[in-house]
Amino acid sequence: MTTVIATLKVQSGHEAAFEQAAREMIAYVRANEPGTKTYVCHRGTAEPNEYVFYEVYADDAALAAHSGSAQMMTFFGAVGRLLDGRPVIKMYQAIGGKP
């Protein structure tokens, strides 16, 4: 399994627009990506304009399908202008645990 942790900072005052776009992306993933095992967006408690996506994919093919989807391009087209800097994306491979 591949895990992705993506951190995005949103310009102050644009949180609602970002959250709407994130909810649309989550709905798409839920309905169309069976290889995406977990896809959750979190909002920072200390920094409410910081968001973290926690994503778990069954395999590299599932990650590629997600990353290359038209919906992902639509999402970044919608939120790109709302961000305060570039997203920080880190990838991990699971070594064990409880899903």
N, C-alpha and C positions, 0 to 999 in steps of 0.2 A: 504494500500500500504506500501511496505517496501522499504526504501532507503538505499543504501550502498554508502559510500564514502571511497574509497581505495586510499591511498597515497603510492607511490612507488618512491624511490630514485634510480637513475641509475648511475652507475660508469661513471665518466667523459670519454668521447670518445666513449661511447656505445649507445648514444642517437638514432642514425639512426637505429641500429638493433632493439632497443626496439620499436621504432615507427613503424617499419615494422611489427613486431609481434602484436602490438596493433591494427594496421589497419586490419590485418587478423582476429583477434578476433572480432573486430567490425563488419566486413563483415559477419562472421559466425552468430553473434547474430542477426543482421538485417535480415538474410535469414531464421533462424531456431528457433528463440525464440519469439513467439507471446506474451508470458506473460511478456517479458522484455519491459517495456514502454519507458524507456530512458536508453541509454548506451553511454556515451560521455567521451572521454579521453581529458584532458586538460594538457598543458605543462606550468610550472611555468614561469612567466615573470621575477621575481627577482632571481629565482633559476632554470635555464633552464634544469637541470638534475632531477628536481622533477616533477612527473606526478600525476594527480588525476583522477581517474575514478569516475564519478557521474552516479549512476545506480538506476533506479526505477523499481520495480517489482510489478505486479498486486497483487500478494499474495505470501505466503511462499512457495507454491508449485512451482511457477515460479522461485523463488530464488534457491530452491533446485535443480531444473532441470538445471539451469545455473551452479551452483557451482559444480554439479556432472558430468557435461558433459565431454566427452573425449576431446573436443576442449579446455576446461579450463585446463585440465591436460597438453595438448600439449603446450598451451601458457606459463604456469609456467615452463615447461621443457625447453622452449626456452629462457625465460627471467631470470630464476633463477640465472644463472651465471653472468648476467649483473647488478644485483641489488647491491646497496650499503646498506646493512642491510635488515631487514625484512619489508615486507609491513605493513602498519598500516591500519587496516580495522575497520570502525565504522558503526554501523547499527542504523537506525532511523525508527520510524513509523510516517506517515503523520498525522497531526491534522487539516490541512486545507490549502487552498491556491489556486493558479491558475496554472494549468498544462501548 
